[in-house]
Amino acid sequence: MSEKTVEIMLQPIGILHTPFSMTEGMPIQSARSELPGSAEVFPEYTEGLEGVEEFSHLYLLYRLHQCQAPDRLKVKPFLDDREHGVFATRYPCRPNRLGISIVRVVSCADGVLHFLGADMLDGTPLLDIKPYIPEFDVFEVQKSGWYEHRAFS
């Protein structure tokens, strides 16, 4: 292991269940989806769900388990026909294959969190859940990079 490489081991805290068994027809962002999904949280982590229903929205962080790590760092995002650096996009095939979605809470009981905004594959490993707090998470945006001038809108 080089000085630049640090081994990080993440253990899933649960599994995401959605209507999608393949990426075709799947929404590209959770904000554009009203489709239901659920997070089945493993028993050893269910105590951590206490209080999640007090929030309207949550961040779900997960492993993009069906994507391959890219062999290059320039990609064509879904909403443009030009290549951009992968870190300037939300393209799913990324070096660490991490995904993040903001979902709307429906209910939570018996270790299962039900939500709207499914934009991930069924069976996706769930890594973490964090509350969405507008005071901290909403920013006035001055620029949006290539997205402002994208080919597709």
C-alpha positions in Angstrom: 0.0 0.0 0.0 1.5 3.4 -1.0 1.4 6.5 1.1 -1.5 7.8 -1.1 -3.5 4.6 -0.6 -5.5 4.1 2.6 -7.6 0.9 2.9 -11.1 1.8 3.9 -13.6 -1.0 4.8 -17.3 -0.1 4.8 -19.9 -2.5 6.1 -23.5 -2.2 4.8 -26.0 -1.2 7.4 -28.9 -2.6 5.2 -30.2 -3.2 1.8 -32.3 -0.9 -0.4 -35.4 -2.3 -2.1 -36.8 -0.5 -5.2 -38.8 -1.4 -8.3 -35.6 -1.4 -10.5 -33.8 -4.6 -11.3 -31.9 -2.9 -14.1 -30.9 0.7 -14.9 -33.1 1.1 -18.0 -36.1 3.3 -17.1 -34.7 4.2 -13.7 -34.8 8.0 -12.8 -31.4 9.7 -13.0 -32.0 11.7 -9.7 -34.1 11.1 -6.7 -35.6 14.6 -6.9 -37.2 13.5 -10.2 -38.7 10.4 -8.7 -41.9 9.8 -6.7 -41.4 6.1 -6.9 -41.4 4.1 -3.6 -38.5 2.3 -2.1 -37.5 0.9 1.3 -34.4 0.5 3.3 -34.2 -2.7 5.2 -31.8 -1.9 8.0 -30.0 -4.9 9.6 -31.0 -5.7 13.1 -27.8 -4.5 14.7 -28.4 -1.0 13.3 -32.2 -0.6 13.8 -31.8 1.4 17.1 -30.1 4.1 15.0 -33.4 4.6 13.1 -35.0 6.3 16.2 -36.1 9.8 15.2 -35.8 9.5 11.4 -39.6 9.9 11.0 -39.2 13.4 12.5 -37.5 14.5 9.3 -39.3 14.9 5.9 -36.1 14.0 3.9 -33.0 11.9 4.4 -29.8 11.3 2.6 -29.1 7.7 1.7 -25.5 6.8 1.0 -24.9 3.5 -0.8 -22.6 1.4 -2.9 -23.2 1.4 -6.6 -22.7 -2.4 -6.6 -23.7 -3.0 -10.3 -21.3 -0.3 -11.7 -17.7 -1.1 -12.7 -15.0 1.3 -11.6 -14.2 3.4 -14.6 -11.2 2.8 -16.8 -11.1 6.5 -17.5 -11.9 9.7 -15.6 -13.8 11.5 -18.4 -17.4 10.5 -18.9 -20.5 11.6 -20.8 -23.2 12.4 -18.2 -26.8 11.4 -19.0 -27.8 15.1 -19.7 -25.0 16.1 -22.0 -23.4 14.7 -25.1 -19.9 16.0 -24.2 -17.3 14.5 -21.9 -16.5 15.9 -18.5 -14.4 14.9 -15.6 -16.2 12.2 -13.6 -15.9 14.4 -10.4 -17.8 17.2 -12.2 -20.7 14.8 -12.9 -23.1 12.5 -11.1 -22.2 9.7 -13.4 -22.6 6.4 -11.5 -19.4 4.6 -12.5 -16.9 6.3 -10.3 -13.6 5.3 -8.6 -15.2 4.4 -5.3 -18.7 3.6 -6.6 -20.5 5.6 -4.0 -24.1 6.9 -4.5 -26.1 9.5 -2.6 -29.8 10.3 -2.9 -32.2 12.6 -1.0 -35.4 10.8 -0.4 -38.8 11.7 1.2 -39.7 9.8 4.4 -43.0 7.9 4.3 -42.7 5.8 7.4 -40.4 3.7 9.5 -41.3 0.6 11.5 -39.7 -2.7 12.4 -36.3 -1.8 10.9 -37.7 -0.8 7.5 -37.6 2.8 6.3 -40.2 3.5 3.5 -39.4 6.4 1.2 -40.3 8.1 -2.0 -37.6 9.1 -4.5 -36.2 5.7 -5.5 -33.4 6.1 -8.1 -31.2 3.1 -7.2 -31.2 -0.6 -8.1 -33.0 -3.2 -6.0 -30.6 -4.9 -3.7 -28.2 -1.9 -3.4 -26.1 -2.1 -0.2 -27.0 0.8 2.1 -24.0 2.4 3.8 -25.4 5.3 5.9 -28.5 7.5 6.5 -28.3 11.2 7.4 -31.0 13.8 8.0 -31.6 16.5 5.4 -31.5 19.8 7.2 -32.4 22.8 5.0 -30.6 25.3 7.3 -27.3 23.5 6.5 -28.1 21.8 3.1 -29.6 24.5 0.9 -27.3 26.9 -0.8 -27.8 29.8 -3.2 -26.0 28.7 -6.3 -24.0 31.1 -8.4 -22.9 28.6 -11.1 -23.7 25.1 -12.3 -20.8 24.2 -14.6 -21.5 22.3 -17.8 -25.1 21.7 -16.6 -25.9 25.3 -17.4 -24.9 24.8 -21.0 -25.8 21.1 -21.5 -27.0 19.7 -24.8 -30.1 18.1 -23.3 -32.6 19.8 -21.1 
